[in-house]
Amino acid sequence: MFPSCRKLLSGTMRLAEQSSRTIARIPHYEHHIRFSPKDGRKRPCQDVLDRFKRLGNGMWIRAHPGKNKLRYAKDEKFHETSLYLETCTEEECQMLDKMMTPFWLRRHHYPNDPYAPYHVRHGINSPRVDDKGKLVRERPKVLLDDTTADRYFHDR
């Protein structure tokens, strides 16, 4: 009886290890690309359009997770920092790009765009892009400029 229970438990543990994902913010049903049943064209994921914003330089930004949950129980520092926008990682940016159509990957110009200063990255000294436009060296979180990186990180 005990050996069969061990086999059963080891099998479920192995199954649980395989089903874990690296990025928890994107649900499993959004990993595939959707197509329109009428004409067969690729459809953009509406959840991505609602929750994320793509900047002109290819980075995606999102709101702080849980910024409206139980605000009365959180301190003033959280109230201040929860209004900041966060940049997505390189892996998340690639995944979000795959879920979009070419229309949404192009740069859009809006009147009175509040994100206009962030569409172009300034103050970049390090060679992060090679001749093909691929990121050569990137941290898990994409920083907006190298002056911030030089101030807080000492990896160069």
Buried (B, 14 or more C-beta within 10 A) or exposed (E): EEEEEEEEEEEEEEEEEEEEEEEEEBEEEBEEEBEEEEEEEEEBBEEBBEBBBBBBEBBBBBBEEEBEEEEEEEEEEBEEEBEEEEBBBBEBBEBBBEBBEEEBEEEEEEEEEEEEEBBEBEEBEEEBEEEEEEEEEBEEEBBBEBEEBEEEEEEE
